Amino acid sequence: MTVLPADGLPLAADFPDPSHDQWQSLVEGVLRRSGKEVTGTAAEEALSTALGDGLTARPLYTSDDASADPGLPGFAPFTRGSRATGNTTDGWDVRQRHALTDPVRSNEAVLSDLENGVTSLWIAVGGAAGVPVSGLARALEGVHLDLAPVALDAGLDAGPAVAELLALYEARGVATEAARGSLGLDPLGQAARTGAEPGTDEAAHWARTCGREYPRLRAMVVDALPYHEAGGSAAEELGVSLATGVAYLRALTASGLTVEEACTQLEFRYAATADQFLTIAKLRAARRLWSRVAEVCGAPGAGAQRQHAVTSSVMMTRRDPWVNMLRTTLACLGAGVGGAESVTVLPFDHALGLPDAFARRIARNTSTILMEESHLARVTDPAGGSWYVERLTDELAAAAWTFFQEIERAGGQAVALRSGMVGERIAATWAARSKDLARRKEPVTGVSEFPNLSERPVEREASPLAPSSGGLPQVRRDEAFEALRARSDRHLAATGARPKVFLAALGPASVHTARASFAANLFLSGGIEPVHEPVSVDASTAAAAFAASGATTACLCSTDALYAEQAEDVAAALRAAGAEQIFLAGRPGEYTGADVHVFAGCDVVAVLSSELDRMGVA
C-alpha cells in the first residue's frame, strides 16, 4: 500500500508549468479549425467580449492580472465589504417593494411577506403610484416597527411621508434607537425622474433630525436606478452615484453636520443585472470609490458604503416572463456575492403590472434559497481573489471615476442634470446598446431568441404609474421587439391569423437545419409565423408548397453551395406562385434570386419592421 506524505500529494506533481504562449498556440489551432486564421494576441482578442464602457472580458486571466491589495472586509477601501463579517452573520436583508395604492391591500401583502422571509419593507408612498400618506399607518398595521426596518419611496411627497412615519414610530412606542431603515430622501434622484428642480434643504433638516434622535435611521438615499433605467452603463451608474453622494455631502455639511455624520445619513442604491460578474464588480467598485471620496473629504473611517441592490427593471421582459425568474436569480446572486447589505428582487411579472402573491413569493424565496440552500452568505466576498473579478473591479472603478470627474467639472450633479449633460451621455449609451439589441448581439431569451408565439399571455392588474413630467426616460431591453410582437398580436385579433413566412429549405435536413432554425427564430422574434412544410423543396415542388402555406413571403434556407445551384430557380418558382418578397438566410454571395438577406448581425428589428409594413400589418 502506498503511503502519501503527511503534507499530501502536490496536484501538479511531474507536470511542467504551461506558458501563456502555449495556451495561445492551442487557441490559434481551435480558431483555425473554425475557419479563422488569427495568431498571437489577435487569437485571444477573437475570444474576448465587449462589456461596454470600453471594458473587455478576456478569455483567460492569470496572476499577471492581479490587482493591488484590495484590503480586508470592514476596512478601507472597503472593496471586500463594508463590514468585517460581511453578510455572514444573518445573510443580507431581504427587502420587498410594495407599490399598492390601497392601504388595506398593501397591509395584507406586507404582513404576508414579513411572515414568509422578508426582513424589511420598501414602500411607495404618495403620488399616483403609492399608498396615500394618510394611509401609511393602515398599511403598516400589525407590523412590529422595532423589528422590521422600513424604507420609504415617497417621491415628491417625501416631507409629509417622513413626518408621518416618524409620528407612527412615536405613536407605537418605538424607541428612537430601535427605528431602522431609510427615509428615502433623494432630491437629485427625483430631479432625474421627474425634471423637478432639486432642493436639499428639507433633506438636510431630516438628516439632522435622524442624526440627533434616530441613530439607526438613514435620511437620504443616493439612488442610481433612474440612470440605469434610462439606459446608462455600469460605469455611468457609478459615476452619477458618486457625484450625487458628493452633492449631498456638501449640502449636509453646509447645514451643520460633520463629514462623518453626513456619511452615516446616506444609503446607496444600485441595479443588479443578470450579468453576475459585472454586478459583483460594480458593487465592489462602488465601495472602493466612495471610500476614496470619504478619504479626500477628511473622513477615511466613514467611507463604508451601505448598499441596497435592486434587480434591474431594464432586463425584465413582458413576453415569456417566466424567464425573468432566471434573470432575477442571477442578479440576486451577483448582489449577494457583491456584498450588498439589502437586496430587492423584483417579481417576475414586474413589467406586466402589479405582482400577484405567487410572484412575490418567488421573489422573496430567491434570496432565501441563495442564502439557506446555496450558502452564498457564509463567506465574505467570495469572489475576492478571482483575477477576473479583481481586474474588472479595477477597470470599472477607473471608468466610473473618469465620468464622475466629468460631472464635477461640469459643475456637479445638479448642474449636469439641468444642462442635459447626464441625459445626453446616457442616451448615447442606450442608442449604441439598442443597435446591439436590434442585431441580437445582445440576445434576450424568449424575446429576440427562442420566442414562443403560442405562449399564453400572463395578465396582471395595471400598475399605477406616475405621469411623465420631463425626467429621464425609462427603457427596457425588449421594447423594440415588443413593438413588433404587439403588431402581430393586433393582426391576429383582427384577422384570426398571424403574418406568415414560408421556409423554403433546400437539400436534406442535415444541410439546411442550421439556417432554417436561424430563420425561424428570427421571424418568430417579430411575431411572424414560419411555415416549414414540407421539410425540403426544390424548383419543382416549391410553388405548390408555398401556395399551401398561406404566406405571401418566403425565405430560402440552405448552404452556400446549394444556393449557388438552386436558389435562382427556386426563387423563380416561388415568385410564379405569388411570393411578394423572398428572403435568403445567409450573407450575400455569388447567387441571385433573393430580395433581402438575413444573417447573424443584421438589423433584425429594421428587417422585420419593414416586412410587417410591406405585409400591411398595422
N, C-alpha and C positions, 0 to 999 in steps of 0.2 A: 504494500500500500504506500502511495506517495504521500509524504507529509509536506504540507505547504509551510513556508517560513512564517514566523509569527506576524510579520507585517503584511502578509498576503502576497498574491501574485500580481506583479505590475501588468496592467491590461495591455500596455503597448510593448511588452517584452518581445525582443527579437524582431520588431517591425521598424524599419527605417522611418524617420520623420519625413513625410511628404512635403514638398515645397509648393508655394503658390503657383510657380511656373508649371509644375507638373499637373496641378489641378486645371490650370488654364488650358493646357495642351489637351486634356481629356474633354474639356468643354468644346474646344475647336473641333474635335472629332465628332462629337454628337451633333453640333450645328452643321457640319459638313454633310453628314448623312441626311439631314433635313433640307439640304439644298442651299445652305448659307455658307458662303466662303468668306469667313472673317477670322482674323488672327489677333493675338495679343490682347490688349485692353479692349479692342473692339468686340471680341468674343464675349467678354464679361459684360460690356455695355448692352449687348444684344439681349441679355437676360435680365437687365435692370428694369425697374418700374418707376415711372414718374409719379410723384405723390402730390404735386402742387407746391407752391411757394418756392419753386426752384430746387426742391429736395428730390432725392432719388434713393430708392431702396435697391441695394445691390444684391446679387445672389449669394455672396459669401462675405462674412465678416470674420476677422481674426484679431489676435491680441494687438496687432498694429493699429486697430481702430479703437482701442481702449481710450476712454476719456480721462480727464483729470479726476482725482479722487472726489466722488460725489458726497462725501461725508457720511455721517451716521443719522439714522432716523431720530427726529426730535432736536437736531442741532443744525445750525446754519451750515450750508444754504438750504436745508430742508428739502433737497431734491428727493431724498428717500422717505420722506414723510414728515408731517408737522408734529407728530407725537412720537416719543421714543418707542412706544408699543404699537404704533400704527393702529390698525383695527383689530388687533389680536385679542383684546380683552373681551369684547362682546360683539364684534362684527361692525359693519357700517350701519348707520342709521337708515332704516327703510322709510323713506318719506313719500307718501302718496299724495297726489294732487287731486283737489276737488274743485270743480267749477260748475256747480249747480246753482241756479238762482232761487230755488225753493228751499228755505231753511229746514223744513221737515224732511224732505228727501235727502238733503245734504247731511243731516244728522244721522239718518239711517245708514247712509254709505260710510260716514265717518266711524260710527260705532262698529259696523261690520268689519271694516279694515283693521281697527285697533284690536279687535278680538281675534284677528287671524293673521298676525305677524307684522303689521305696520307699527313702526315705533315713533313716527312724528307725522304731522299733518301740514300740508301746503294748501292753503285755502284762498281761492279767489274771492275778493270782497269788493262790493260796489260796482258801479258801471253796469253795462249791459250783459257782462259775462261772469258775474259773480253773485254771491249771496248778498242781499242788501246789508248795509252797515247795521241797521236796526235789527236785522235777523241773525247777527253773529252769535249772540247768546243762545238762541234756539238751536243754531247749527252745532254748537259745542255743548249742548245739554247732555249731561251724563259723562262727559269727558273729564278725567282727572288731570287737570291742567298742571298740577305739580309733577306729573309723571310723563305726560305726552307733550313734547315740545310743539309749538305752533309757529309756522312761518306764514306770514301774510303776503298776498299778492293783490294789492289794493289799487294799483294804478294811480289815477288822478284823484281817487278818494282816500289816499294814504293817510292824511292827517286825521280825519274822523274815524277811520278804521283803527288806527293805532290807539287813539283815545278810548275807543270802545273796548278794545282788547285789554288795555291796562285797567280800565274800570272793572272789567269782568274778573281779572285776577284779584282785585281788591274785594269785590263783592263775594267772591267764593273763598276768601281767606287764604289765598295762595301767598306764601311768604315770598318776599321780593327776591331772595336768593334762590328760590326754587323755580321761578319763572324762566323758561328756556325757549330758545328758538330765534326767529328773526322777524323784525317788524317790516322788512322788505322795502324800506325807503330807497328809491333809486331814481332821482330826478333826471339824470342823464340817460338812463335806460328808457324812461318814459318819453323823453325828447326823441330818442331814436325810434320808438314805436309809433308815436303819435304826431311828432312835429311840434309839440308844445315847447314853449320856452322854458329851459331848465332853471330852477331856483333851488338853492341849497339851504336857505335859512331855516325852513321848517324841519328838514332832516337834521340839521345841526342841533336844533332845540331838543329833538327827541334823543339824539345821541348823547347830549349832556345829561338828559334825564336818566337814560339807561346807565350811563357811567356812574351816576350818583346812587341810584336806587335799585337797578336790576343788573347785577354783575354778570349774569349768565345769559343775558338777552342782548343780541346784536341789533343795532338800529338800522343799519344800511346794508344793502346788497349791491355788489358790483356784478351786474347781470350781463354776461356776454351773449346770451341767447338771441337778442334782437339782431345781432350782427351775423351770427351763424345762420339764423333763419332767413336772412336776406341773401344768403349765398356766399358768405365770407369763408375764407380758408382758415385752417387751424392757426397759422401764424397771425393772421389778421384778427382773429378772435382773441388771441393772447395779447397782441399789441394794443387793441382797444381797451381790454380789461385793465392793463397797466395804466393807460392814460386816464381812464375813469377813476381807478383807485387813487392815483396821484392827485387828481382834481378834488376828490373827497378828502384826502389828507390835508390839502391846502385849506379847504373850507372848514374842516373841523378844528384844525389848529388855529385858524383865524378866529374861531368862536370861543377859544379859551382852552381847548383840550391839548394835552401834550401829544407828541407823535405816538408814544406808546399807547396812550389812552385811545387815540384815534384809530390805531390799527386794530384794537380789540373790538371796535364797533363795526368792522367790515366782514362780510361773508362774500365769497366769490362763487359765481355760478357759471358752469361751463357745460357745453354739449358733449355727450358721449355718443360716438358713432359705431357702426358695425366694423370699422377698421380698428380692431382692438389695439394693435401696436401704436397707431397714431394717437389714439385716446390715452393710452398709458403714458406715452412720451409727452403729450400735451399737458397732462396734469402734473407730471414731474417737472417739466419746464416752467410751468406757471409758478410753482412754489419757489424754484430757484430764482426766477426773475423778480418775484415780489420780495424775496429775501434781500436781493441786491438793492431794490428801491428803499427798503427799510434801513439798510446799512448806510446808503447815501444820505438818508434823512436823519441820520444820527441815532437810530434805534435798532441796532443789529439784533438785539434779543427779541424784538417784537415782530420779526418777519415771518412767523409761522402762519401760513395762509390757511384759513378754514374754507373747505371746498364743498360745494353742492353740485353734483353732476346729474344731468338730466338727459335721458336718451333722446336722440335727435328726432325732431318732428320732420325735418327735411327728408330723411330717409324713409319715412313711413309711406306706404302705398295704399291706394284705395282699391286697386284690383288685387285679387289673391291676398287679402290682408292677413291671412294666417301665417304667411312668410314673415310678417312683422315680428312674430314671436321669436323667430330665429335671430332677426336683426337686433332686437332689444336684449336678447340673452348675451350676444357678443358685446354689445355696448355696455351692459351691466358688468360683464366680466372685465372689460377694459377699465371701467370706472373704479371697480373694487381693487383690482390689481394696481391701478394707478394711484391709489391712496386717498380717494375722495371720502370725506367723513360722512356725507349724506348722499344717497342715491335715489333718484326718482326714475322708475321705469314707466314710461307711458304705455297705456293699454294698447293692444294690437289694433283696436278699432278706432284709435285716436283720430285718424284722418277722415273717418266716416261720420263722426258726431259724438254724442255723449256715450261713454263706455257703459256696457251693462255689467251686471255682477260677475259674470264669468270672466270677462276681460280684465276687470280689476283684480280678480282672484289670481289669474295667471300672472299679471304684472307683479303683484307682491310676492307670489311664490317663486318668481325668477330669482330674486335676491336670496330667499330662504334656501333654495336648492344650492345656489353657488356657495353660500356660507356653510350650511349644515351638512350637505352631502358631498360637495366638491372641496370643502375646507379651504376656500380661497383666502379667508380672513385669518388663517392660523399663522401665516408667515408675513412679516413686514417687508414691503417692497419686494415681492417675489420675482419681479422682472429685473431687479438690480443686478448688475454684473453681466447681463446679456450685452455682448458687444454691439449688436444691432440697436437695442433699446437705448443704450447709453449714447451711441453716436447720433441716433435720431433725436434724442433729447437735446443734445448739444446743438445740432443743426437747426432744430425748430426754435430753440431759445434765441439763437443768433438772428434768425429771420424775424421773429416777433419783436426783438429789441430794436431792430432797424426800423420797423413800422412804427413802434412806439416813439422813437426819436423823430420820425417824420411828423407825427401828430403834435408832438411837443413844439417842434419848430414852426408848425402852423399856428400855434397859439394855444394849444391844449385841446382837450376833447370837446368842450362846448363850442369852441370856435370851429373846429374841424367838422363837427356835425352841421353847424349853421351854414358854413360855407359850401357844404356839399362834398368836401374832400373825402370824407369817410365813405359816403354813399357812392361816389363815383368809383372809388377804388374797389369796393365790394361788387358793384355792378359789373365792372370789367372782369373780375374773377369769376362771377357767375356766368357771364356770357361765354367765357372760354370753357368753363365746365359744361355748359349747355351743349356746346358743339361736341364734346366727348360723349355726352349722353345721347345726342341725336345720332351719332355714328356708332353707338353701342360699344365704344371703347371703355366706357364705364357702364357695365351691364346692370340692369335692375331685374332681378329674378321675379318671374311672374308678371312682368310688365313688358320690358323690351326683350327679355329672354324667357323662353318657355312659358308664354302666356297660355291661358286656358279660356277659350271663348265660351265654353259650355258651363263655366262656373256659375253657381247660384249667387246672386249678389247678396252681400251682407248689408242689412238695413239697420240704421240706428236713428234715434231721435236727434234732430239737428242741434248742434252746439250753438248757444247764444254767442254771437260774435260782436265785439265792439266795432262800431263803424270806423272805416278807414279815414284818417284825418291828416294825411300828409307825411307820415313817417316812412321808415324804410319798408320795402315790400316784404312779403313772406312767400318763399318759394318752396317747391317740392321737386324732388328728382323725377317724379313720374308725370309732371304736368304736361309735357309735350305729347307723350304717348296717351295720357288720359284723355286729352282733347280728341285724338284720333279715335280712340275706343268709344268715346261718347257719341261721335258722329255715326259710327257703326251701329250703336245701340238705338239711336233715333231712327236710323234707316230700317232696322229690324222691326221696330214698333210700328213704323208707317207702312211697310211693305210685306212684313211677315218673313223676310229673308235677309240675310247679311250679304254684303257685296262679296263676290267670289272671284277666285283666280284659279285657272286650270293649270296644274303642274304637268307639263309635257316632258316626262322623263325618258331619256334616250338610252338604249342599251340595257343590259341586265342590272338588277338591283345592286350588285356588288360594285358597279362603277358609278351609279348615279345617286346612291343613297345619301352620301355626304352633302352634295349640293341640293338635293331635293329637300332634305331635312333643314338645311340652312334657309332655303327659300320659304318653306312652310313656316318656320319660326319667324322670319322677317315679316311676312304678310300678316300673320296672326297678331303681331305686336300692334298693327294698325287696325285691327278688327276686320280684316279681310280673310274670308274663309277659304283655305286651299282645298281644291278637289284633286285628289291623286288616284284616279281610277280610269283606266287600268294602270298597273304598275309601270309598264313601259309602252311607248308608242313609237311609230316610225312614220314616214311620209304617207304610207298607205292607210294607216289606222288613226292618225291624229285628228282628222276632220270629224269623223264620227264620234270619237271620244270627247272632243271639245263640244260638239253640239249637245251631247247628252249631259254635259256638266252644268249647263245653265249659266256659265260665266261669259263675260264679254272680254276678258283679259286672259292671257296665257303666259306661262313662264317656262322657258326651256331649261332643263336641268340635266347635266351630264359632265363628262370630262372634256378638256380642250380638244383632245384627239377626235372624239365623236362629234363635237361641234363642227370641226373642220369638215367632217364627212357628211353630216346630216342636217345641221342647223338651218341652212338656207332652204332646203327642200321642205322640211317640217314646218318652218315658219310660213312658207308659201301656202302649204295646205291649211294651216290654221287661219290665215287671212282669208282664204277662199271660203272657209266655214263660218266667217263672220267675226274673227278676232279683231278687236279695235285697237288693241295695244299688246305688244309682245315684249316681255322681259327675258333676260338671259342671266342665269346665275353664274357669275364669273366676270372677270375683268375683260375689257375689250381686247380682242385678238384678231387673228387673221381669218375671220369668218364673218358672214353677214346674215341679215335676217331679223335682228332684234332692234327694237326702238330704244330700250333702256337696259342698262347693265346694273345688276345689284351684286355687291361683293362686300367682303369684310372691310369695314372702314368707310363705306359710302354713307352719305347723309340719309339715313333711313326715314327720318321724320319728313324731310323735304320730298323724298321719293313717294312716300305713302300719302302725304297730304295732296300732292299733285295728282296722284292716281284717284283718290277719293273725289277730288274736284272733277276730274275727267269722267268719272262714273256718275256724276250728278248726285253724290251723297251730300246732303245739306250740311 
